[in-house]
Amino acid sequence: MKAKLVVQVKLQDGETQRVCLIDNAKVRRGSKITLKNSEDPKRRWLVLEVHPVTSPVNPDWHVGGL
């Protein structure tokens, strides 16, 4: 199975900022994206920063809340 290309992005919509991993290595700073499985999948986020992920990411990992 081919590994997905993953990047870490810093996103902004209004006053809200978010850092997350996405599986679209072609995204660029200044792009507008949506997050398919988020709480509001139609919300459009502005990409502020894009950073490559150097270690493999396990797609089965889930982040827990505080």
MOGI-V851455 format. One record per residue. RES is the residue in three letters. OMEGA is omega as a letter, one per 20 degrees, with the letter a starting at -180 (NA if undefined). Layout:
RES&OMEGA  RES&OMEGA
This chain:
MET&a  LYS&r  ALA&r  LYS&r  LEU&a  VAL&r  VAL&r  GLN&a  VAL&r  LYS&a  LEU&r  GLN&r  ASP&a  GLY&r  GLU&a  THR&r  GLN&a  ARG&r  VAL&a  CYS&r  LEU&r  ILE&a  ASP&r  ASN&a  ALA&a  LYS&a  VAL&a  ARG&r  ARG&a  GLY&r  SER&r  LYS&a  ILE&r  THR&r  LEU&a  LYS&a  ASN&a  SER&r  GLU&r  ASP&a  PRO&r  LYS&r  ARG&a  ARG&a  TRP&r  LEU&r  VAL&r  LEU&a  GLU&r  VAL&a  HIS&r  PRO&r  VAL&a  THR&r  SER&a  PRO&a  VAL&r  ASN&a  PRO&r  ASP&r  TRP&r  HIS&a  VAL&r  GLY&r  GLY&r  LEU&NA
